[in-house]
Amino acid sequence: MNHKFVCLVLLQKVTHCWQVCRVHSRMKPCIHVSLLLCASITLIVQMNLVKSEVRLSSFCCLREKLAKKWRIGINTAKLTLKATTQFGLRHALHSIHRRYRTDHMSLRYNRLNTTLYSDTLFAKVKSLKGNKCAQLFCSEGYIWVYSMAPKSDAGVALQEFIEDVGIPNEMVCDGADEQVGPKSDFVKTCRRVHCKMRRTEPHSPWQNQAEGMIGETKKQWKTKMSAKNVPGRVWDYGLVHESTIMSHTHGDPTVAPDTKE
């Protein structure tokens, strides 16, 4: 029998006996009423304890399954479950009478627990693919470059970064219209994936880490271009190549790979 139904029946009996004793006997409630009251309270407490035990057992079972599937320790699985969030999760308590939308980008791509910096770099010559500029993204030593023909393709570059790497928690960029404009594709993409945007102050390039990474990436590419006699019109391939090397090299990304200790 359901515990809630038993508690309800007991409470109804206690209330009825209480009223009978007060109306007919005009005395204090009898011993039976007290026993029923104690029994109902005890049953309610036991029901709450059973619920808590069920939750604890289900959590322990889930923790053991996670530890076995991921091949990690029990304590690590416990901390993982404690720190994991279900971002944008939708629940259906009853039967579904309508179709849920499936275009939630924040659910299909990885979430990056970091702040991402972005800026646009410009080349002196047009590349063989017709590119004139590139969008650079960097965060904690990781660099990602996407070459573009017009600078208005910054939103396309952000979309490519989200599909290849993931969605950052926060995006920092300067005051360029193609990045912070209210109708730009860059801002629309950030809103669609629930990414917070932060704009640097005017005439403060040191607030954007991408500014320094652009100069360092260009420096590495110019050094290799001179050493290997590479034509300048393949700069878009060269910047992607150098950014990949700098991202996968241990140590300070602002130091040349061949001089790292």
Order of alpha helices (4+ residues) and beta strands (2+ residues): alpha-alpha-alpha-alpha-beta-beta-beta-alpha-beta-alpha-alpha-beta-alpha-alpha
